[in-house]
């Protein structure tokens, strides 16, 4: 009987599920992080930095797959409809998972049911910049120029429904005059046209614009955070510049398909927290105007829901909708 019991126990162990359902066994193969934006953008760069260290924590290869398109929703849809086993996760952001729904963009999956938050991973802010050649010194100067030349000034967006598109629209609405929204496929792709003066202003992310600000080719007019950022202490916040409606903290986080076993979610959450809590990474990101922001799945879910409510309210109040 003792031998029979040993054999039965061994058989049960051999038949136990591997991967996400096996608790501590997860992961047993490479994990893929889907970035729904072009390579070289700010989210892509940060994800790749995190992924390199995440491999050590998980003892598995971590692959980064760029799946741009449809305002970030193509990649999000791929993850939402993937097998919920913990091996395909999404690096989603405020643009595709909060701003786009607020603007009435059709979501190809059920945003309330098909994604499970793992952790927020970064919080930052956007910045309003102009080419130095334009000769604009302040937000008031730029608003005055837009009014003086209605329909003549150009500004870029990295796609309709994105955060930068939304900020541009709110700013132009505040000017009370028209400016031309020039679409680009990715955030880094418009920079040559911006620094050359073919575009007259832009909302951008701090790390992308910072080298050109420091090099004197771009001038920063405001940042969208609640406080001035240490790396650009002379630049006023949106509230200080008289545009409190532009006060916004940008964010990105990691999501799994809904139904992913909780042991896999917890393992990923803990691994991401270890990576994001490193002092060297924090110092590096803070120097670029961003902050590592690990969180529990529950806290991130609450934040995500609150952001969707907030931006729907802002979209309704401003009357800005996607054409």
QUINOR-V40583 format. One record per backbone hydrogen bond with DSSP energy under -1.0 kcal/mol. CO is the residue of the C=O (numbers start at 1). NH is the residue of the N-H. If there is no record, write none. Layout:
co;nh
CO;NH
CO;NH
This chain:
co;nh
1;5
2;6
3;7
4;8
5;9
6;10
7;11
8;12
9;13
10;14
11;15
19;22
22;25
23;26
31;63
32;89
33;65
34;91
35;67
38;41
41;45
42;46
43;47
44;48
45;49
46;50
47;51
48;52
50;54
51;55
53;57
54;58
55;59
61;31
63;33
65;35
69;74
70;73
72;76
73;77
74;78
75;79
76;80
77;81
79;82
83;85
87;32
89;34
90;255
92;253
93;97
94;98
94;99
95;100
98;102
99;103
100;105
101;104
103;322
109;111
110;113
110;114
114;258
116;256
119;254
121;293
122;252
123;291
124;250
126;224
127;204
128;221
129;202
130;219
131;134
132;135
138;142
139;143
140;144
141;145
142;146
143;147
144;148
145;149
149;152
153;180
154;200
154;201
155;182
157;184
159;162
162;166
163;167
164;168
165;169
166;170
167;171
168;172
169;173
170;174
171;175
172;176
172;177
178;151
180;155
182;157
186;189
190;194
191;195
192;196
193;198
193;199
194;197
202;129
204;127
205;209
206;210
209;213
210;214
211;215
212;217
212;218
213;216
217;132
219;130
222;128
223;238
224;248
229;232
232;235
236;223
237;241
238;243
239;242
243;246
244;247
250;124
251;94
252;121
252;122
253;92
254;118
254;119
255;90
256;116
257;260
261;265
262;266
263;267
264;268
265;269
266;270
267;271
268;272
269;273
270;274
271;275
272;276
273;277
275;278
278;282
279;283
280;284
281;285
282;286
283;287
285;288
285;290
286;289
291;123
296;300
297;301
298;302
299;303
300;304
301;305
302;306
303;307
304;308
305;309
306;310
307;311
308;312
309;313
310;314
311;315
312;316
313;317
314;318
315;319
